[in-house]
Amino acid sequence: MMKNNPPECVLPSPDDYNALLEDLCNAELLRTAAKRLKHYDSADTIPIEKVAAQNGIDLNTLSEEDIELD
């Protein structure tokens, strides 16, 4: 929409709007990951095998459908 020639507002299609929101979300996730990687030290990590053992989980008995990493 125009008002005295300069654009007054933009009306994107629903698909374009959703794509824009997804891009915004992805940018935020990327920024969060970059911040976390600045302070990453592999010496501070715990192997998944050790975490599973501490929690009584046998990784050999799990199928891929049972595992959800977040």
mmCIF file of the N, C-alpha and C atoms, coordinates in Angstrom:
data_MODEL
# 
_entry.id   MODEL 
# 
loop_
_atom_site.group_PDB 
_atom_site.id 
_atom_site.type_symbol 
_atom_site.label_atom_id 
_atom_site.label_alt_id 
_atom_site.label_comp_id 
_atom_site.label_asym_id 
_atom_site.label_entity_id 
_atom_site.label_seq_id 
_atom_site.pdbx_PDB_ins_code 
_atom_site.Cartn_x 
_atom_site.Cartn_y 
_atom_site.Cartn_z 
_atom_site.occupancy 
_atom_site.B_iso_or_equiv 
_atom_site.pdbx_formal_charge 
_atom_site.auth_seq_id 
_atom_site.auth_comp_id 
_atom_site.auth_asym_id 
_atom_site.auth_atom_id 
_atom_site.pdbx_PDB_model_num 
ATOM 1   N N  . MET A 1 1  ? 0.838  -1.168  0.000  1.00 0.00 ? 1  MET A N  1 
ATOM 2   C CA . MET A 1 1  ? 0.000  0.000   0.000  1.00 0.00 ? 1  MET A CA 1 
ATOM 3   C C  . MET A 1 1  ? 0.887  1.236   0.000  1.00 0.00 ? 1  MET A C  1 
ATOM 4   N N  . MET A 1 2  ? 0.460  2.189   -0.757 1.00 0.00 ? 2  MET A N  1 
ATOM 5   C CA . MET A 1 2  ? 1.220  3.430   -0.873 1.00 0.00 ? 2  MET A CA 1 
ATOM 6   C C  . MET A 1 2  ? 0.420  4.596   -0.302 1.00 0.00 ? 2  MET A C  1 
ATOM 7   N N  . LYS A 1 3  ? 1.149  5.521   0.264  1.00 0.00 ? 3  LYS A N  1 
ATOM 8   C CA . LYS A 1 3  ? 0.539  6.762   0.733  1.00 0.00 ? 3  LYS A CA 1 
ATOM 9   C C  . LYS A 1 3  ? 1.484  7.883   0.329  1.00 0.00 ? 3  LYS A C  1 
ATOM 10  N N  . ASN A 1 4  ? 1.042  8.704   -0.604 1.00 0.00 ? 4  ASN A N  1 
ATOM 11  C CA . ASN A 1 4  ? 1.881  9.779   -1.152 1.00 0.00 ? 4  ASN A CA 1 
ATOM 12  C C  . ASN A 1 4  ? 3.177  9.223   -1.733 1.00 0.00 ? 4  ASN A C  1 
ATOM 13  N N  . ASN A 1 5  ? 3.105  8.080   -2.395 1.00 0.00 ? 5  ASN A N  1 
ATOM 14  C CA . ASN A 1 5  ? 4.175  7.388   -3.112 1.00 0.00 ? 5  ASN A CA 1 
ATOM 15  C C  . ASN A 1 5  ? 5.104  6.505   -2.278 1.00 0.00 ? 5  ASN A C  1 
ATOM 16  N N  . PRO A 1 6  ? 5.540  6.853   -1.059 1.00 0.00 ? 6  PRO A N  1 
ATOM 17  C CA . PRO A 1 6  ? 6.377  5.883   -0.331 1.00 0.00 ? 6  PRO A CA 1 
ATOM 18  C C  . PRO A 1 6  ? 5.529  4.731   0.197  1.00 0.00 ? 6  PRO A C  1 
ATOM 19  N N  . PRO A 1 7  ? 6.108  3.541   0.285  1.00 0.00 ? 7  PRO A N  1 
ATOM 20  C CA . PRO A 1 7  ? 5.346  2.397   0.806  1.00 0.00 ? 7  PRO A CA 1 
ATOM 21  C C  . PRO A 1 7  ? 4.888  2.649   2.241  1.00 0.00 ? 7  PRO A C  1 
ATOM 22  N N  . GLU A 1 8  ? 3.634  2.362   2.503  1.00 0.00 ? 8  GLU A N  1 
ATOM 23  C CA . GLU A 1 8  ? 3.050  2.532   3.833  1.00 0.00 ? 8  GLU A CA 1 
ATOM 24  C C  . GLU A 1 8  ? 3.057  1.212   4.600  1.00 0.00 ? 8  GLU A C  1 
ATOM 25  N N  . CYS A 1 9  ? 2.822  0.115   3.894  1.00 0.00 ? 9  CYS A N  1 
ATOM 26  C CA . CYS A 1 9  ? 2.872  -1.212  4.509  1.00 0.00 ? 9  CYS A CA 1 
ATOM 27  C C  . CYS A 1 9  ? 3.049  -2.258  3.422  1.00 0.00 ? 9  CYS A C  1 
ATOM 28  N N  . VAL A 1 10 ? 3.392  -3.474  3.833  1.00 0.00 ? 10 VAL A N  1 
ATOM 29  C CA . VAL A 1 10 ? 3.576  -4.595  2.915  1.00 0.00 ? 10 VAL A CA 1 
ATOM 30  C C  . VAL A 1 10 ? 2.665  -5.717  3.377  1.00 0.00 ? 10 VAL A C  1 
ATOM 31  N N  . LEU A 1 11 ? 1.943  -6.308  2.457  1.00 0.00 ? 11 LEU A N  1 
ATOM 32  C CA . LEU A 1 11 ? 1.038  -7.413  2.778  1.00 0.00 ? 11 LEU A CA 1 
ATOM 33  C C  . LEU A 1 11 ? 1.540  -8.683  2.099  1.00 0.00 ? 11 LEU A C  1 
ATOM 34  N N  . PRO A 1 12 ? 2.348  -9.482  2.804  1.00 0.00 ? 12 PRO A N  1 
ATOM 35  C CA . PRO A 1 12 ? 2.848  -10.719 2.192  1.00 0.00 ? 12 PRO A CA 1 
ATOM 36  C C  . PRO A 1 12 ? 1.753  -11.782 2.156  1.00 0.00 ? 12 PRO A C  1 
ATOM 37  N N  . SER A 1 13 ? 1.945  -12.735 1.281  1.00 0.00 ? 13 SER A N  1 
ATOM 38  C CA . SER A 1 13 ? 1.029  -13.875 1.246  1.00 0.00 ? 13 SER A CA 1 
ATOM 39  C C  . SER A 1 13 ? 1.248  -14.701 2.509  1.00 0.00 ? 13 SER A C  1 
ATOM 40  N N  . PRO A 1 14 ? 0.280  -15.527 2.894  1.00 0.00 ? 14 PRO A N  1 
ATOM 41  C CA . PRO A 1 14 ? 0.483  -16.383 4.073  1.00 0.00 ? 14 PRO A CA 1 
ATOM 42  C C  . PRO A 1 14 ? 1.727  -17.266 3.951  1.00 0.00 ? 14 PRO A C  1 
ATOM 43  N N  . ASP A 1 15 ? 1.982  -17.803 2.757  1.00 0.00 ? 15 ASP A N  1 
ATOM 44  C CA . ASP A 1 15 ? 3.170  -18.646 2.576  1.00 0.00 ? 15 ASP A CA 1 
ATOM 45  C C  . ASP A 1 15 ? 4.456  -17.843 2.770  1.00 0.00 ? 15 ASP A C  1 
ATOM 46  N N  . ASP A 1 16 ? 4.494  -16.633 2.205  1.00 0.00 ? 16 ASP A N  1 
ATOM 47  C CA . ASP A 1 16 ? 5.677  -15.792 2.377  1.00 0.00 ? 16 ASP A CA 1 
ATOM 48  C C  . ASP A 1 16 ? 5.864  -15.397 3.837  1.00 0.00 ? 16 ASP A C  1 
ATOM 49  N N  . TYR A 1 17 ? 4.768  -15.099 4.513  1.00 0.00 ? 17 TYR A N  1 
ATOM 50  C CA . TYR A 1 17 ? 4.828  -14.732 5.929  1.00 0.00 ? 17 TYR A CA 1 
ATOM 51  C C  . TYR A 1 17 ? 5.368  -15.897 6.762  1.00 0.00 ? 17 TYR A C  1 
ATOM 52  N N  . ASN A 1 18 ? 4.860  -17.100 6.515  1.00 0.00 ? 18 ASN A N  1 
ATOM 53  C CA . ASN A 1 18 ? 5.337  -18.276 7.251  1.00 0.00 ? 18 ASN A CA 1 
ATOM 54  C C  . ASN A 1 18 ? 6.803  -18.557 6.958  1.00 0.00 ? 18 ASN A C  1 
ATOM 55  N N  . ALA A 1 19 ? 7.216  -18.378 5.706  1.00 0.00 ? 19 ALA A N  1 
ATOM 56  C CA . ALA A 1 19 ? 8.624  -18.575 5.353  1.00 0.00 ? 19 ALA A CA 1 
ATOM 57  C C  . ALA A 1 19 ? 9.498  -17.552 6.073  1.00 0.00 ? 19 ALA A C  1 
ATOM 58  N N  . LEU A 1 20 ? 9.019  -16.321 6.169  1.00 0.00 ? 20 LEU A N  1 
ATOM 59  C CA . LEU A 1 20 ? 9.758  -15.279 6.878  1.00 0.00 ? 20 LEU A CA 1 
ATOM 60  C C  . LEU A 1 20 ? 9.896  -15.610 8.362  1.00 0.00 ? 20 LEU A C  1 
ATOM 61  N N  . LEU A 1 21 ? 8.815  -16.088 8.974  1.00 0.00 ? 21 LEU A N  1 
ATOM 62  C CA . LEU A 1 21 ? 8.870  -16.488 10.382 1.00 0.00 ? 21 LEU A CA 1 
ATOM 63  C C  . LEU A 1 21 ? 9.844  -17.640 10.592 1.00 0.00 ? 21 LEU A C  1 
ATOM 64  N N  . GLU A 1 22 ? 9.843  -18.600 9.671  1.00 0.00 ? 22 GLU A N  1 
ATOM 65  C CA . GLU A 1 22 ? 10.762 -19.736 9.785  1.00 0.00 ? 22 GLU A CA 1 
ATOM 66  C C  . GLU A 1 22 ? 12.211 -19.266 9.663  1.00 0.00 ? 22 GLU A C  1 
ATOM 67  N N  . ASP A 1 23 ? 12.470 -18.354 8.721  1.00 0.00 ? 23 ASP A N  1 
ATOM 68  C CA . ASP A 1 23 ? 13.821 -17.803 8.577  1.00 0.00 ? 23 ASP A CA 1 
ATOM 69  C C  . ASP A 1 23 ? 14.254 -17.073 9.843  1.00 0.00 ? 23 ASP A C  1 
ATOM 70  N N  . LEU A 1 24 ? 13.342 -16.328 10.438 1.00 0.00 ? 24 LEU A N  1 
ATOM 71  C CA . LEU A 1 24 ? 13.639 -15.605 11.674 1.00 0.00 ? 24 LEU A CA 1 
ATOM 72  C C  . LEU A 1 24 ? 13.966 -16.575 12.809 1.00 0.00 ? 24 LEU A C  1 
ATOM 73  N N  . CYS A 1 25 ? 13.185 -17.639 12.914 1.00 0.00 ? 25 CYS A N  1 
ATOM 74  C CA . CYS A 1 25 ? 13.420 -18.657 13.943 1.00 0.00 ? 25 CYS A CA 1 
ATOM 75  C C  . CYS A 1 25 ? 14.773 -19.337 13.725 1.00 0.00 ? 25 CYS A C  1 
ATOM 76  N N  . ASN A 1 26 ? 15.077 -19.670 12.469 1.00 0.00 ? 26 ASN A N  1 
ATOM 77  C CA . ASN A 1 26 ? 16.355 -20.313 12.161 1.00 0.00 ? 26 ASN A CA 1 
ATOM 78  C C  . ASN A 1 26 ? 17.530 -19.397 12.484 1.00 0.00 ? 26 ASN A C  1 
ATOM 79  N N  . ALA A 1 27 ? 17.375 -18.100 12.217 1.00 0.00 ? 27 ALA A N  1 
ATOM 80  C CA . ALA A 1 27 ? 18.441 -17.146 12.536 1.00 0.00 ? 27 ALA A CA 1 
ATOM 81  C C  . ALA A 1 27 ? 18.670 -17.080 14.042 1.00 0.00 ? 27 ALA A C  1 
ATOM 82  N N  . GLU A 1 28 ? 17.589 -17.108 14.809 1.00 0.00 ? 28 GLU A N  1 
ATOM 83  C CA . GLU A 1 28 ? 17.709 -17.079 16.272 1.00 0.00 ? 28 GLU A CA 1 
ATOM 84  C C  . GLU A 1 28 ? 18.395 -18.352 16.783 1.00 0.00 ? 28 GLU A C  1 
ATOM 85  N N  . LEU A 1 29 ? 18.040 -19.500 16.217 1.00 0.00 ? 29 LEU A N  1 
ATOM 86  C CA . LEU A 1 29 ? 18.684 -20.756 16.609 1.00 0.00 ? 29 LEU A CA 1 
ATOM 87  C C  . LEU A 1 29 ? 20.174 -20.735 16.270 1.00 0.00 ? 29 LEU A C  1 
ATOM 88  N N  . LEU A 1 30 ? 20.504 -20.201 15.105 1.00 0.00 ? 30 LEU A N  1 
ATOM 89  C CA . LEU A 1 30 ? 21.902 -20.113 14.697 1.00 0.00 ? 30 LEU A CA 1 
ATOM 90  C C  . LEU A 1 30 ? 22.685 -19.190 15.625 1.00 0.00 ? 30 LEU A C  1 
ATOM 91  N N  . ARG A 1 31 ? 22.086 -18.066 16.020 1.00 0.00 ? 31 ARG A N  1 
ATOM 92  C CA . ARG A 1 31 ? 22.745 -17.145 16.937 1.00 0.00 ? 31 ARG A CA 1 
ATOM 93  C C  . ARG A 1 31 ? 22.969 -17.813 18.299 1.00 0.00 ? 31 ARG A C  1 
ATOM 94  N N  . THR A 1 32 ? 21.980 -18.554 18.782 1.00 0.00 ? 32 THR A N  1 
ATOM 95  C CA . THR A 1 32 ? 22.117 -19.259 20.057 1.00 0.00 ? 32 THR A CA 1 
ATOM 96  C C  . THR A 1 32 ? 23.230 -20.301 19.981 1.00 0.00 ? 32 THR A C  1 
ATOM 97  N N  . ALA A 1 33 ? 23.275 -21.052 18.881 1.00 0.00 ? 33 ALA A N  1 
ATOM 98  C CA . ALA A 1 33 ? 24.322 -22.065 18.710 1.00 0.00 ? 33 ALA A CA 1 
ATOM 99  C C  . ALA A 1 33 ? 25.703 -21.416 18.670 1.00 0.00 ? 33 ALA A C  1 
ATOM 100 N N  . ALA A 1 34 ? 25.823 -20.296 17.972 1.00 0.00 ? 34 ALA A N  1 
ATOM 101 C CA . ALA A 1 34 ? 27.117 -19.607 17.883 1.00 0.00 ? 34 ALA A CA 1 
ATOM 102 C C  . ALA A 1 34 ? 27.576 -19.129 19.257 1.00 0.00 ? 34 ALA A C  1 
ATOM 103 N N  . LYS A 1 35 ? 26.657 -18.599 20.066 1.00 0.00 ? 35 LYS A N  1 
ATOM 104 C CA . LYS A 1 35 ? 27.007 -18.167 21.428 1.00 0.00 ? 35 LYS A CA 1 
ATOM 105 C C  . LYS A 1 35 ? 27.502 -19.345 22.254 1.00 0.00 ? 35 LYS A C  1 
ATOM 106 N N  . ARG A 1 36 ? 26.798 -20.464 22.137 1.00 0.00 ? 36 ARG A N  1 
ATOM 107 C CA . ARG A 1 36 ? 27.179 -21.642 22.928 1.00 0.00 ? 36 ARG A CA 1 
ATOM 108 C C  . ARG A 1 36 ? 28.528 -22.192 22.490 1.00 0.00 ? 36 ARG A C  1 
ATOM 109 N N  . LEU A 1 37 ? 28.801 -22.154 21.189 1.00 0.00 ? 37 LEU A N  1 
ATOM 110 C CA . LEU A 1 37 ? 30.070 -22.683 20.697 1.00 0.00 ? 37 LEU A CA 1 
ATOM 111 C C  . LEU A 1 37 ? 31.257 -21.825 21.133 1.00 0.00 ? 37 LEU A C  1 
ATOM 112 N N  . LYS A 1 38 ? 31.031 -20.548 21.399 1.00 0.00 ? 38 LYS A N  1 
ATOM 113 C CA . LYS A 1 38 ? 32.122 -19.689 21.881 1.00 0.00 ? 38 LYS A CA 1 
ATOM 114 C C  . LYS A 1 38 ? 32.670 -20.191 23.210 1.00 0.00 ? 38 LYS A C  1 
ATOM 115 N N  . HIS A 1 39 ? 31.804 -20.778 24.021 1.00 0.00 ? 39 HIS A N  1 
ATOM 116 C CA . HIS A 1 39 ? 32.193 -21.232 25.359 1.00 0.00 ? 39 HIS A CA 1 
ATOM 117 C C  . HIS A 1 39 ? 32.331 -22.752 25.447 1.00 0.00 ? 39 HIS A C  1 
ATOM 118 N N  . TYR A 1 40 ? 32.322 -23.422 24.303 1.00 0.00 ? 40 TYR A N  1 
ATOM 119 C CA . TYR A 1 40 ? 32.383 -24.887 24.284 1.00 0.00 ? 40 TYR A CA 1 
ATOM 120 C C  . TYR A 1 40 ? 33.786 -25.373 24.624 1.00 0.00 ? 40 TYR A C  1 
ATOM 121 N N  . ASP A 1 41 ? 33.838 -26.339 25.522 1.00 0.00 ? 41 ASP A N  1 
ATOM 122 C CA . ASP A 1 41 ? 35.093 -27.007 25.867 1.00 0.00 ? 41 ASP A CA 1 
ATOM 123 C C  . ASP A 1 41 ? 34.785 -28.497 25.944 1.00 0.00 ? 41 ASP A C  1 
ATOM 124 N N  . SER A 1 42 ? 35.372 -29.271 25.058 1.00 0.00 ? 42 SER A N  1 
ATOM 125 C CA . SER A 1 42 ? 35.061 -30.705 25.006 1.00 0.00 ? 42 SER A CA 1 
ATOM 126 C C  . SER A 1 42 ? 35.397 -31.413 26.317 1.00 0.00 ? 42 SER A C  1 
ATOM 127 N N  . ALA A 1 43 ? 36.276 -30.829 27.122 1.00 0.00 ? 43 ALA A N  1 
ATOM 128 C CA . ALA A 1 43 ? 36.610 -31.437 28.416 1.00 0.00 ? 43 ALA A CA 1 
ATOM 129 C C  . ALA A 1 43 ? 35.429 -31.378 29.382 1.00 0.00 ? 43 ALA A C  1 
ATOM 130 N N  . ASP A 1 44 ? 34.477 -30.478 29.123 1.00 0.00 ? 44 ASP A N  1 
ATOM 131 C CA . ASP A 1 44 ? 33.307 -30.338 29.994 1.00 0.00 ? 44 ASP A CA 1 
ATOM 132 C C  . ASP A 1 44 ? 32.151 -31.251 29.593 1.00 0.00 ? 44 ASP A C  1 
ATOM 133 N N  . THR A 1 45 ? 32.303 -31.978 28.506 1.00 0.00 ? 45 THR A N  1 
ATOM 134 C CA . THR A 1 45 ? 31.203 -32.821 28.032 1.00 0.00 ? 45 THR A CA 1 
ATOM 135 C C  . THR A 1 45 ? 31.228 -34.194 28.693 1.00 0.00 ? 45 THR A C  1 
ATOM 136 N N  . ILE A 1 46 ? 30.070 -34.841 28.683 1.00 0.00 ? 46 ILE A N  1 
ATOM 137 C CA . ILE A 1 46 ? 29.935 -36.190 29.237 1.00 0.00 ? 46 ILE A CA 1 
ATOM 138 C C  . ILE A 1 46 ? 29.468 -37.101 28.104 1.00 0.00 ? 46 ILE A C  1 
ATOM 139 N N  . PRO A 1 47 ? 30.181 -38.186 27.841 1.00 0.00 ? 47 PRO A N  1 
ATOM 140 C CA . PRO A 1 47 ? 29.773 -39.090 26.761 1.00 0.00 ? 47 PRO A CA 1 
ATOM 141 C C  . PRO A 1 47 ? 28.373 -39.664 27.013 1.00 0.00 ? 47 PRO A C  1 
ATOM 142 N N  . ILE A 1 48 ? 27.617 -39.849 25.941 1.00 0.00 ? 48 ILE A N  1 
ATOM 143 C CA . ILE A 1 48 ? 26.254 -40.374 26.051 1.00 0.00 ? 48 ILE A CA 1 
ATOM 144 C C  . ILE A 1 48 ? 26.245 -41.741 26.726 1.00 0.00 ? 48 ILE A C  1 
ATOM 145 N N  . GLU A 1 49 ? 27.281 -42.527 26.501 1.00 0.00 ? 49 GLU A N  1 
ATOM 146 C CA . GLU A 1 49 ? 27.351 -43.848 27.125 1.00 0.00 ? 49 GLU A CA 1 
ATOM 147 C C  . GLU A 1 49 ? 27.391 -43.733 28.655 1.00 0.00 ? 49 GLU A C  1 
ATOM 148 N N  . LYS A 1 50 ? 28.132 -42.755 29.159 1.00 0.00 ? 50 LYS A N  1 
ATOM 149 C CA . LYS A 1 50 ? 28.224 -42.561 30.610 1.00 0.00 ? 50 LYS A CA 1 
ATOM 150 C C  . LYS A 1 50 ? 26.892 -42.061 31.179 1.00 0.00 ? 50 LYS A C  1 
ATOM 151 N N  . VAL A 1 51 ? 26.252 -41.138 30.490 1.00 0.00 ? 51 VAL A N  1 
ATOM 152 C CA . VAL A 1 51 ? 24.954 -40.624 30.936 1.00 0.00 ? 51 VAL A CA 1 
ATOM 153 C C  . VAL A 1 51 ? 23.928 -41.749 30.961 1.00 0.00 ? 51 VAL A C  1 
ATOM 154 N N  . ALA A 1 52 ? 23.925 -42.568 29.904 1.00 0.00 ? 52 ALA A N  1 
ATOM 155 C CA . ALA A 1 52 ? 22.984 -43.687 29.845 1.00 0.00 ? 52 ALA A CA 1 
ATOM 156 C C  . ALA A 1 52 ? 23.237 -44.660 30.990 1.00 0.00 ? 52 ALA A C  1 
ATOM 157 N N  . ALA A 1 53 ? 24.499 -44.996 31.225 1.00 0.00 ? 53 ALA A N  1 
ATOM 158 C CA . ALA A 1 53 ? 24.829 -45.937 32.301 1.00 0.00 ? 53 ALA A CA 1 
ATOM 159 C C  . ALA A 1 53 ? 24.406 -45.387 33.662 1.00 0.00 ? 53 ALA A C  1 
ATOM 160 N N  . GLN A 1 54 ? 24.607 -44.099 33.895 1.00 0.00 ? 54 GLN A N  1 
ATOM 161 C CA . GLN A 1 54 ? 24.222 -43.480 35.169 1.00 0.00 ? 54 GLN A CA 1 
ATOM 162 C C  . GLN A 1 54 ? 22.712 -43.494 35.380 1.00 0.00 ? 54 GLN A C  1 
ATOM 163 N N  . ASN A 1 55 ? 21.975 -43.573 34.288 1.00 0.00 ? 55 ASN A N  1 
ATOM 164 C CA . ASN A 1 55 ? 20.514 -43.555 34.374 1.00 0.00 ? 55 ASN A CA 1 
ATOM 165 C C  . ASN A 1 55 ? 19.886 -44.915 34.103 1.00 0.00 ? 55 ASN A C  1 
ATOM 166 N N  . GLY A 1 56 ? 20.720 -45.961 34.086 1.00 0.00 ? 56 GLY A N  1 
ATOM 167 C CA . GLY A 1 56 ? 20.215 -47.317 33.903 1.00 0.00 ? 56 GLY A CA 1 
ATOM 168 C C  . GLY A 1 56 ? 19.659 -47.595 32.520 1.00 0.00 ? 56 GLY A C  1 
ATOM 169 N N  . ILE A 1 57 ? 20.197 -46.943 31.506 1.00 0.00 ? 57 ILE A N  1 
ATOM 170 C CA . ILE A 1 57 ? 19.718 -47.129 30.133 1.00 0.00 ? 57 ILE A CA 1 
ATOM 171 C C  . ILE A 1 57 ? 20.748 -47.928 29.352 1.00 0.00 ? 57 ILE A C  1 
ATOM 172 N N  . ASP A 1 58 ? 20.297 -49.000 28.720 1.00 0.00 ? 58 ASP A N  1 
ATOM 173 C CA . ASP A 1 58 ? 21.162 -49.805 27.861 1.00 0.00 ? 58 ASP A CA 1 
ATOM 174 C C  . ASP A 1 58 ? 20.952 -49.333 26.427 1.00 0.00 ? 58 ASP A C  1 
ATOM 175 N N  . LEU A 1 59 ? 21.935 -48.627 25.888 1.00 0.00 ? 59 LEU A N  1 
ATOM 176 C CA . LEU A 1 59 ? 21.803 -48.068 24.542 1.00 0.00 ? 59 LEU A CA 1 
ATOM 177 C C  . LEU A 1 59 ? 21.638 -49.139 23.472 1.00 0.00 ? 59 LEU A C  1 
ATOM 178 N N  . ASN A 1 60 ? 22.134 -50.337 23.734 1.00 0.00 ? 60 ASN A N  1 
ATOM 179 C CA . ASN A 1 60 ? 22.035 -51.415 22.746 1.00 0.00 ? 60 ASN A CA 1 
ATOM 180 C C  . ASN A 1 60 ? 20.609 -51.911 22.570 1.00 0.00 ? 60 ASN A C  1 
ATOM 181 N N  . THR A 1 61 ? 19.747 -51.659 23.552 1.00 0.00 ? 61 THR A N  1 
ATOM 182 C CA . THR A 1 61 ? 18.369 -52.147 23.453 1.00 0.00 ? 61 THR A CA 1 
ATOM 183 C C  . THR A 1 61 ? 17.419 -51.102 22.867 1.00 0.00 ? 61 THR A C  1 
ATOM 184 N N  . LEU A 1 62 ? 17.909 -49.901 22.629 1.00 0.00 ? 62 LEU A N  1 
ATOM 185 C CA . LEU A 1 62 ? 17.051 -48.842 22.094 1.00 0.00 ? 62 LEU A CA 1 
ATOM 186 C C  . LEU A 1 62 ? 17.031 -48.873 20.573 1.00 0.00 ? 62 LEU A C  1 
ATOM 187 N N  . SER A 1 63 ? 15.862 -48.620 20.014 1.00 0.00 ? 63 SER A N  1 
ATOM 188 C CA . SER A 1 63 ? 15.784 -48.443 18.567 1.00 0.00 ? 63 SER A CA 1 
ATOM 189 C C  . SER A 1 63 ? 15.882 -46.946 18.283 1.00 0.00 ? 63 SER A C  1 
ATOM 190 N N  . GLU A 1 64 ? 16.102 -46.583 17.032 1.00 0.00 ? 64 GLU A N  1 
ATOM 191 C CA . GLU A 1 64 ? 16.221 -45.163 16.684 1.00 0.00 ? 64 GLU A CA 1 
ATOM 192 C C  . GLU A 1 64 ? 14.952 -44.397 17.027 1.00 0.00 ? 64 GLU A C  1 
ATOM 193 N N  . GLU A 1 65 ? 13.811 -45.051 16.980 1.00 0.00 ? 65 GLU A N  1 
ATOM 194 C CA . GLU A 1 65 ? 12.545 -44.387 17.278 1.00 0.00 ? 65 GLU A CA 1 
ATOM 195 C C  . GLU A 1 65 ? 12.425 -44.031 18.759 1.00 0.00 ? 65 GLU A C  1 
ATOM 196 N N  . ASP A 1 66 ? 13.179 -44.730 19.624 1.00 0.00 ? 66 ASP A N  1 
ATOM 197 C CA . ASP A 1 66 ? 13.108 -44.488 21.062 1.00 0.00 ? 66 ASP A CA 1 
ATOM 198 C C  . ASP A 1 66 ? 13.951 -43.295 21.505 1.00 0.00 ? 66 ASP A C  1 
ATOM 199 N N  . ILE A 1 67 ? 14.854 -42.839 20.652 1.00 0.00 ? 67 ILE A N  1 
ATOM 200 C CA . ILE A 1 67 ? 15.800 -41.799 21.039 1.00 0.00 ? 67 ILE A CA 1 
ATOM 201 C C  . ILE A 1 67 ? 15.369 -40.460 20.455 1.00 0.00 ? 67 ILE A C  1 
ATOM 202 N N  . GLU A 1 68 ? 15.228 -39.475 21.344 1.00 0.00 ? 68 GLU A N  1 
ATOM 203 C CA . GLU A 1 68 ? 14.928 -38.111 20.908 1.00 0.00 ? 68 GLU A CA 1 
ATOM 204 C C  . GLU A 1 68 ? 15.878 -37.177 21.628 1.00 0.00 ? 68 GLU A C  1 
ATOM 205 N N  . LEU A 1 69 ? 16.806 -36.609 20.890 1.00 0.00 ? 69 LEU A N  1 
ATOM 206 C CA . LEU A 1 69 ? 17.772 -35.682 21.466 1.00 0.00 ? 69 LEU A CA 1 
ATOM 207 C C  . LEU A 1 69 ? 17.282 -34.270 21.220 1.00 0.00 ? 69 LEU A C  1 
ATOM 208 N N  . ASP A 1 70 ? 17.334 -33.465 22.260 1.00 0.00 ? 70 ASP A N  1 
ATOM 209 C CA . ASP A 1 70 ? 16.842 -32.091 22.133 1.00 0.00 ? 70 ASP A CA 1 
ATOM 210 C C  . ASP A 1 70 ? 17.889 -31.104 22.519 1.00 0.00 ? 70 ASP A C  1 
# 
